[in-house]
Amino acid sequence: MWPKAVTSPGLAASTGTSSPRSLLLVRVQKTFARILRFHGAMAAMECGVVRGGGPGPGSLLSRVAHQGGFADQAHFTREFRSFAGMTPTGWLER
């Protein structure tokens, strides 16, 4: 059974804030989670702290994406580019 969908007025009532304010808080939390995931992935790439796999940057990026909580390597690359302004491969080769 799926949980009930949370509505904006319902979220506002449960948090004691206005509807726009509660939506802003959700966006801020989502952005913060994205930043934490990005920094964790960057640290893993920098230190080589990923389990399994073979040699090569493609293999490393796939493992970082999977272990970092990204949906797939493409998702990881999009997020990385949005924060770093370059691809993960470009960052590794710098």
ZICORBEL-V196286 format. One record per run of one state. SS is the DSSP state (H for helix, E for strand, C for the rest). FROM is the first residue (numbers start at 1). TO is the last residue. Records with the same first field share a line. If there is no record, write none. Layout:
# ZICORBEL-V196286
SS: FROM-TO / FROM-TO
This chain:
# ZICORBEL-V196286
C: 1-7 / 16-18 / 48-56 / 68-72 / 85-87 / 94-94
H: 8-15 / 19-47 / 57-67 / 73-84 / 88-93
